[in-house]
């Protein structure tokens, strides 16, 4: 029995890796086509484009692994079914439950791989890719408004017109308010760099508003302590859905302390925690597809069914996230709803298979 289980697991693993490689090549090709439009801007040459595509690959691995597990498992089971190997396994005493447990072990391995890639590799590679691209094309980090980035820092509001890829700042405006919400000080700096846990500002003009006068002072340099950290600014390089869970958690705390909306980042955090479990769900769905009409259904039909289900999962997952963001659904429901929905569908398919 152990030999049969090992053979089954090996077939699933091989097919899944083959499908994942094909999907990764396809998405990387799309990235290459898209980046060719910007090639030639600044120092963004062909080598830089290829390096950017390479650094983007871990993010695609994270995204396509559940679908690859579904398609790979479906294809492997369809092949075994086509050659009557599943029938031989069943007549040899290997139950559907035993086959499912063998597949679950493979699924758990991919859950672990997806989690590691999503937490340790993809966020770093994505941030490195964006930094390299911005530096090569001589652009600044994308801002949230036309006026730049706005951050609440205690009783102050900070406007940063430009954040460079090395997290240095240009054209900083700090508006300080008192306890009665009256504007007391406006400080403008031409630039700033982060050193020794403080911002070193240069070219500062500070205007103070008193009850009976306004006073303006100029400084060549000054040190500024703020909740704004390079790690916080690095968030601008990577969209929430591609950030590590720990960075998301820290940024959510920062937004909450400043009474800012956190829905998108909370949805992204719950998705990071639950998305790898989709690999197990896809195993559950693939099992009844593989056994479905073993004699009458061809391999192509079963693989096509797997493709449609995989595409459906990705579409429903995106729709739930956007609907949750628009309608203020509970973040955990928006993030886990599609996975739980497809899990219920997989369990129902298994129950129908057992009835037959």
N, C-alpha and C positions, 0 to 999 in steps of 0.2 A: 504493500500500500504506500509506504514511504517513497518507493521508487516512482510510482505513478504520480504522486503528489509533486515530487521534485520535477518530473518531466513536464507536468502541467504548468507549474510555476515558471519553469525555464521558458516554455513557449510563450506564456503571457508576457514575461519580462522582455524577451527578444522582440516580440511584435510591438509592444508599447514603446520601446526605445527607438525602433525603426520609424514608427509614426511620429514620435516627438521630434526626431531628426528632420523628417520631411516638413513638418509644420514650422519648425525653427528656420529651416532654409527658406521657406516661403515668406515668412514675416521679415526675415533679414533682407531678402530681395526687395520687398516693398519699401523697407527703410532706405536701402541703397538708392532706389529710384527717386524717393522723396528728397534725399539729401543732395542728389546731383544738381538740383535747382539752385542750391546755395554754394556749390563748389566754385571756387575762384574769388569768393568774397574774402578780402583780407588774406590770411594765411591758410584758408580752408581748402587745401589741395586734396588730391585723390587719396593720399595716404591718411590724412586726417579723417576723411569721409569713411574709409574702411575701418579705421580705428574706432570711430563713433559707432558704426554698425556692430562691431565686435563687442563693444562695451554695453550695447543695448540688448545683446543676446540673453543675458541672465533674466532680464525682465520678461522677455517673451517665454522663456522656459517656465517661469513661474505661472504665467497666464495660461499656457497651453497644456500643462501637465495633466489636469483632470480630463480634458477632452482626449488627449493622447492615451490615457489609461482606458477610457471608454472604447475608443476605436481599436486600440491594440488588443484589448481583451475580447472584444466582439469578433475581430478578425481571427484571432487564435482559436476561439471556441468554434467559430464557423468552419475553420479548416479541420479541426478535430471531428466536428460533427459530419462534415462532408466525407471524410474518410472512415466514418463509423467508429472512430476511436473513442468517442464519448460513450457509445453503446457498449463497447468492450469494457470500458472502465466501470460502467454501471453494472454489467453482468458479472464483473470480477468482484463485486461487493463494495464498490466505492459509491457512497450515497451522494445525493445532491448537497447535503449539508457538509460532507467531507470535502467535496469539490469547492463549495463556497468558502470554507475555512482556509483551504490552500490559496484561493484567490485573495482572501482577506489579508493574508500575510504579505502578499505582493502589494496589495493596496496600501497597507500600513507603511511599507518601505517607501512608496511614492509619497505618502503623506509626510513622512519625515524629510524626504528630499525636497518637497515643495516648501515646507516650512523653513528649512535651512537656507534654500536659495532666496526665498522671499524676505528673510530676516537679516541674513549675514552677507549675502553676495549682491543681490539685485539693487538694494538701496545705495550701496557704495559705488557699484559700477555705473548706476544711473546718474548719481551726483558727479562722478568723475567725467562721464560722457558730456553732461551739460556744461560743466566748467570748461572742458577742452573746446567744445563747440563755440561757446561764448567768447573765449579768448581768441580763438582762431578767426572768428568772423568779426572780432572787435566790437562786440555788442555788450550791453549792460544786462543785468538780470531783469527779467520781466517784472514790471511793477503792477500793483493792483489798480491804480488810478492813473489818469494822465498826469496828475501833479506828483506822482511818485508813491512811495510806500508810507502809510500812516499807521502808527503804533501808539497805543495808550500806555504810558509809563507812570503809574501812580496818579498824581494830580496833574501830570503834564501830558501833552499830546506832541508827538514827534513826527515830523514830515521829512522823509529822506527822498530826494529827487532821483538819485542813482545809487544802486548797489552793484559794485563791480564783482566779477567772478571770484576775486580773492577776498571777498567780504569787506573790502574797504569802501568808505562812503564818500559821496560827493553831494554838496549843497544840502546841508542839514539845517532844519528849522525846528526849534524847541519852543513850545508855547506852555508856560507855567501858569497855573491858576491857584488862587488861594482857596480856603475852605468855603468861601461864599461864591465860588465859581467866577470870580473876577480875574481878568487877565492881569498878571503882575509883571511878567518878564517874557520877552521874546529874544531868543538867542539864535543867531545865524552863523553857521560855520561853512567854510568853503570845502572842507574835507575832513576825514578822520580815519584813523587806523586803530585796531584793537591791540593793546599791549598791557601785560601785567594785570589782567582782569579789569582794565579801564579803557575808555576810549580816549585817544589822544587827538584832540581837535586842533585845527589850524585856521587862521584867518577868521577869528570870531568877532562878531559885532553884537553886543548885548544891549538891549533897550529895556529899561525898567520904568514901570508906570506907578507913580506915587499919587497921592490924593491931589496934590497941587502942582506937580511938575513931572516932566519926563526926562530921564537921564540916559544918555547913550555912552557906552564904554567899548573900547576896542582892545583886543588881545591878540598877540601873535600866536600863542598856544594856550591850551587849557586842557585839563583832564576832566572827564565826565563819566560818572558812574550811572549805569542804566541797566534795566532788566533786559535790554536788547543785547544779545550775545551772538557771536558768529554762528553758533549752532542754530539759533533762531532764524538768522538770515539765510542759512543754507536750506531752510524749508522752501524758500522761493525757487530753488533750483529743481526740486523734485515735486511732482504733484502728490497730493496726500495718498492716493491709491498705491504709489510706489515707494512710500516711506516705510521705514522699520517701525514695528509696533511701539517700541520704547520711545522713539522720537515723536511719534504721534501722541502718545500719552503725555509726554512733557509739554508738547505744544498745546494740547487740549487744556492742560492745567493753566498754562500762560493765558490762553484766551478766556478761560473761566474766571481767573483772577481779575481780568480787566473787563468782565461782563460783556464779552463778545460772543458771537454765534459760533457754536462748535459742531453743529449737526454733520457737516460734510466730513470732518475729521473723525468724529465718533463712528460714523458709518464705515469709514475706511479702516478704523482700528478693529471693529468687530469683524469686518471682512478679512482682515489679515489673520485673525485668530481662527476663523471658521473655514475660510476658503480651502486650505489643504485637506480638510475632511471630505471635500467633494470627490477626492480620489476614491475613497471607500464607497461613496454613494454611486459613483460610476461603475464600480465593480459589481455592486448589487443590481444595477440596471442591465449591465452587459450579460450577466448570467442567464436570465430568462430569454434574452435575445438569442444567445448561442444555442439554447436548447429548443428554440421555437421552430416547430415543424421541421424536425431534423432531416427528414427525407425530401420534403417538397420544396423547402426554401433554399435558394442558392446562396453562395458566399456574398455575391454582390448585393443582393437584397438585404441581407443582414447588416453588411457594412454601411449601406445607404441609410438604413434605419438608425444605426449608431451615429452617423454624421448628422442627421436631422435632429436627433435628441441632443447631441453635443452643441450644435448651433443654437437650439432652443434654450439650452441652459444658459449659454453666454448672453443671449438676448434678454431672457427673463431676469438674469442677474443685473444687467445694466439698467433695465427698466425699473426694477425694484429700488435700486440705488437712487435713480433720478426722481422717481415718484416719492420716495421717502424724504428726499431733500426738499422737494417742492411742497409737500403736504405736511411736513414736520411729523412724520411717523417716528415711532421709537427707533433709534439707530440699530438696536440689536435685531428688531423685526425686519428692517430694511436689508440688513446684511445677511441674515440667516434664513430669511423667508424662502428664496429660491432653492437653497440646498435642502431644506426640510421638505419643501414641496416635491422635489424630485426624489428624495428619499422615500416619501410616502408612495409615490408612483412606482418606485422600484420594488418596494415591499408588496404592493398590490400585484405587480406582475409576477413576482415569485409565488404568491398565494394562488394565482390563476394557473401557474405552471404545475403546482403540486396537485391541484384538483384534476388535472388531466392525467 
